Amino acid sequence: MSRLPLATALLATILAAQPALAQQRTKPAPKEAPKEAPKEQPKEAPAPADVPAPYDRDLMRMAEVIGSLAFLRNLCAMPDAAEWPARMKALIEAEGITPARRDRLAGAYNRGYKAYALTYRVCTAAAHEATARFLAEGEKLSHALAGRFGG
């Protein structure tokens, strides 16, 4: 059986039932006592829109650099190793105005961290070189962000 006759039959059945539904009477609703005006509930502030800032690309790269440095500085037992996760936390608190933005920042940090966690098991000369390059890149990014966007 093709679908067209079946669909036509269903449509005819539905249309035939329409007049019967329209002729039914409903009982009037019982009258209720007048209600007091509802008390105003404190309205929640609308969530800020997750609109990307013009500096998001650089900010996400900064988060990746911080993640890489957090791993490498810890691996090489540098005295400032504990500062890098704290810096990332401060960055998320300052820039993570929406949950989605916080997730993107944390994701960028984790990508940077994991990229080196997969590669390095011990501190090597290459790890020191990567650390030096990330420190230079992070400094450049931070100056560019502060210079262009104030902060």
Buried (B, 14 or more C-beta within 10 A) or exposed (E): EEEEEEEEEEEEEEEEEEEEEEEEEEEEEEEEEEEEEEEEEEEEEEEEEEEEEEBBEBBBBBBBBBBBBBBBBBBBEBEEBEBBBEBBBEBBEEBBBEEEBBEBBBBBBBBBBEBBBEEBEEBEEEBEEBBEEBBEBBEEBBEEBEEEEEE
